[in-house]
Amino acid sequence: MNKEFKTNLDPVNKTFVEIKTGNYPWWENLKNNKSISIQVRKENTIDVYYNGGAVLKDLVYNDTENKFKASIHPKYIPLKDESQYRSLTLSSTGVEFTGKIDAMEFTQLEDTKIKAVMERVKKHFGTESEKAIQYQFATNDPSIIDTEFQVTGLGLRIDLVRLDASVKKIVLIEVKKIHDTRLFAESGEDVENIYDQLKKYHEFAVDYQKSIIDYYIKVLQIKNDLGLNKSNVQEIKDWQVECKPLLVFGDCVQSWIDKNAQFIDEKIKDVAYGAYYFGKPEYNLDLLSKTNRNRHVFSI
């Protein structure tokens, strides 16, 4: 099928044109931070992540004010001085702070400044969380072009999208932890199971191949323009979509793999390209032509 999804993504949108002028030291500091994942979004905005938490969300250029704007969740904002206690008054009418509480000055988002934000993110998304594993894959593998891709109205959100130069394919990837209940749930139960989830991604890839390719041609162009593309892939005009998604783990131990992988493989083999059972999210996610140790391949 050739269904289409619509986006507003435009490589010459003012946000992308302005940010690549080189006039913004904070942008260069973010780009050079190897722990940061920067993603282009369909609404001509940019999201900046660490460990699965949005350090900057919906970064966009405001034409009226001639400046960039973005948002950050309050739980990630450090105080200007966190070494001092804050004074309170407590009365019959309630509790109030007696003085102003100031946020830390971010200046140009240098490593020393952004580190304070990153430390707060880690409190909510520890290195063992699924979000953290997902974004560690994204920061460790330069071929991953997108994270948390979703299309309004289709009810799906794909963890990672990867450009596999070895086969010239765009690959949709689902990240799981070994304790996820969806791995062992059966169809028809209240909780979504892994087969139904991957089947939905598979059907999306089959139905929307052209739209997926057209969209990522634009994303890649923008990432090239902004210096965000760390891979060797410069264009994907003659590429295809791998219609079967890849399931990956980043927290496996061998005893768990030996006990559970065959069961999971059997469940998903008709709708997935393969399942990669990694102990850490530090390996690349290249498509293989056959099973190799804990990289299990179903589609050839």
N, C-alpha and C positions, 0 to 999 in steps of 0.2 A: 504494500500500500504506500501511498504518498500523502499521508496526512501532514498538516502543517501546524506549527505553533508559532505565535507571533511574539516578537520582542521589539524593544525600542533601541536595541544596541546599534550604535553608530560610531565607527572608528574616528570620525572627525567631530564628534561631540565636543563642546567647549571644555568639559572636564578633562578629557584626554589631551586635547590640544594645549591647554594651559599648563597642565602638570608636567608636560615634557619640555617646557621652555628652559628648565634648569634653574628657575628662580626660587626654588623652595628647598632649602637645606634639610628640612624635616623629612621631605620625601626621599631625598638621597640617603638619609640615615636609616629610614625604614627599609629601603631596597637593599642596603648593605648589611642589614641585620640577618644573619643566617638562620636565626630561630623563628623568624617571622614568615608567615604565608600571606601573600597579597593576591586577591582574586578580583577579577572583573565581573560585574553583575549586569544582568539584562537591562536594567533601568538606567544604564550609563552612569553607574556609581562604582565605587571601589570599596571592598571590605578588607580589613587588615586583621589577621588572626595570630594568636599565639596559643598553642596547646588546646585549640578548640574554642577559646574565648575571643570575642571580637574586641580587639584593642581600639580600632576605629571602625565604625559601621556607617554605611551610606555616605562615604566621602564624595562630595559633589561641589562643583564650582558654582557660586552664586553670582550671576551676572550683575544683579542690582547693586550688590555690595562690593563686587570685585574681590572676593576672597572665597576660600574653600570653607565648607562646613561639613561636620560629621557628628556622630554621636558615640557615646561610650556609656556602658552600664555603670550606675553609681557604685556597685559593689567592687569595681575595678579601680576606682579613683583613690589614690593615696592622699593623705592629708599633708599640708605643707610642713608641719612639724609633728611627727608621730611619737616624739620622745616625751612630750609633756601631757599630764593629765588635763582634762577639760573641766572647768567649773560648772556646777549646776545649782539651781535653786529649786527647792522642793517645798511646795506649800499646799494648802487645801484646794487650790485651783489647778494644780498640776505640777509638772516638772519642766524646767526650761534651762537651756544653756545660757550662761550669762555673757558670753563673748562670742564674737564671730569665729566661725570655723572655716579656715581657708584650705582650698585644694592645693596640692603641690603645683609649682610652676613647671610646665612641661618644656619650655623654651623651644628647642629644635628637635625634640624627641631623640636626643642622643642616647647611646646605650645606657648610660648611668640613669637617665630619666625613665626610659621605657622599661628598664629592669624592675623598677618599683611597681609598675602596672603588671608586668609579667608575674611577679611574685604573688600578686593578689589573684591573678587568673589561676595560678597553680593550686590555690586553696580550694577553688571550685571545680577545676578540671585537673586532677592529679595525673601524673605520667601514666598511670595504669587505667585511666578512664577510656571509654570508647572514643570520645571526642579527641582526647589527646593522642591516642594511637592513630586515629584517622589523619590528624594534622601532622604527626611525625612522619607518616608515609609521604604526605604532601611536601614537607620540607626536605626530606631525604632523597626523593626521587624527582629529578628535574623534568621528567617526561609527563608528570601530572599537570594538566592544564587548568583543572577546575576542581572545586570542592562544593559539596552540598547543592548540586544542580537540581532545580525543580521547575516544573511548568505549572502555572496556575490552572486549577481545574482538573488536573489529571491525578492528583492524590499520590504523587511519588516524589521522593527526594533521594537522589543518587549521591552516595558519599564522595566518590572520586571519579574523575574522568581523565583518562590517560591517552597520550598519543604514542602508539607503539610503532616506531620507525622500522622495526624488523619485518613487519607485515603490512605496513601502511594502513593501520586501522585505528579508529577511535574506539576506546574500550571503556565500558561502564563498569564500575567496581563498587561492590558492597563490602563494608568493613564490619566485622563482628568480633566480639569477645567470647571466650569459651563458655562463659556462664549465661549467655543470652538464652532465655527460655524459648525463643522462636526457633532455635536450632532443633529442638526435640518435640515441639508442638505438632499436632497432626491437623490436616485440613478439616475445617468445620468446627474447631474449638474456638473459644472466645478470643484467644490471643492470636495475632497474625503469625503464621509460620514461615520458615525460610523458603520453602518451595513456592508458596503463593507470592511472596515478596519478589523473588527472582523471576518468576513467571511474568509478573507485571512489568518488570524492567525489560525482559526479553520482548514482550509484545510491544512495548513502547519503542524499542530500537527497530523492530521490524516495520512498524507503522510510520515512523517519523524519521527515516534515515536521511532524507534530503535536508530536512530542517535542521537536524543535528549537525550535519556537515557544514551547511551554510552558516549556522550560528558559530561553530568553532573556527571557521575561517576568519570570522570577524574578531573573535576573542584572541586568536593567535596574532592577527595583525596588530591589535591594540597592545598585546604583551610585547611584541617585537618593538613597537614604537616607544613604549615606556621603559624598555630595558628590563622587562620582567621575565622574558623567556630564557631559561637556563639550559634548555635542551638543544640538540643539534637540528631539530626540525624547524624549518623556516616557512614552509607552506604545505598545505594538505588538500589542494584542489583536486587531486586525482585519487584521494583516499576513499576508504569505505568505512562503514560502521560495523564493528563486530557485534552481531545481533544477540549473542549470548553473553550475559554479564559474568564477571569474575568475582568469586567470593574469596576474601582474604582475612586472615587472622594475624594479630600481632602480639598475642600473649600466650601462645601454646607452650606446653611442655610435652616431651615425647610420649610419656605414659598416657596423657590425655588423647594425643593423636592416635596412638595404637589402639586405644579403647573405642574412640568415637568417629574417626575419620571415615571408615567404611560405611557406617550408618548414614552419615551426612552426605557422602558422595552418592550413595544409591538414591537418596531422596531428591537430589537436585540435578542429577546428571543429564536429564532431558531438557533442562532450561538454563543451564550454566555452562560456560566454557570450561571451567575448572575451579578447584579450591586450593588455595595456597595456605599451608599451615605453618606460620612463622612464629618463632619465639619472641622476636622483637621487630618493630616496624622500621627496620633499617635496610631492607633488601629491595631491589628494584622489582617491578611487577611485569616484566616482559612476558608476553605470551610464548609458551613453549609448544613444540609439536608433539611431545610425548611426556608422560609422567617422569619426574626427576626427583627422587627422594620424597620430600614433603610438599612438593608442588604437583598436585594431581590434576591431570588434564583429561577431559571427557570428549571434547570436540577437536577433530583434526581437519 
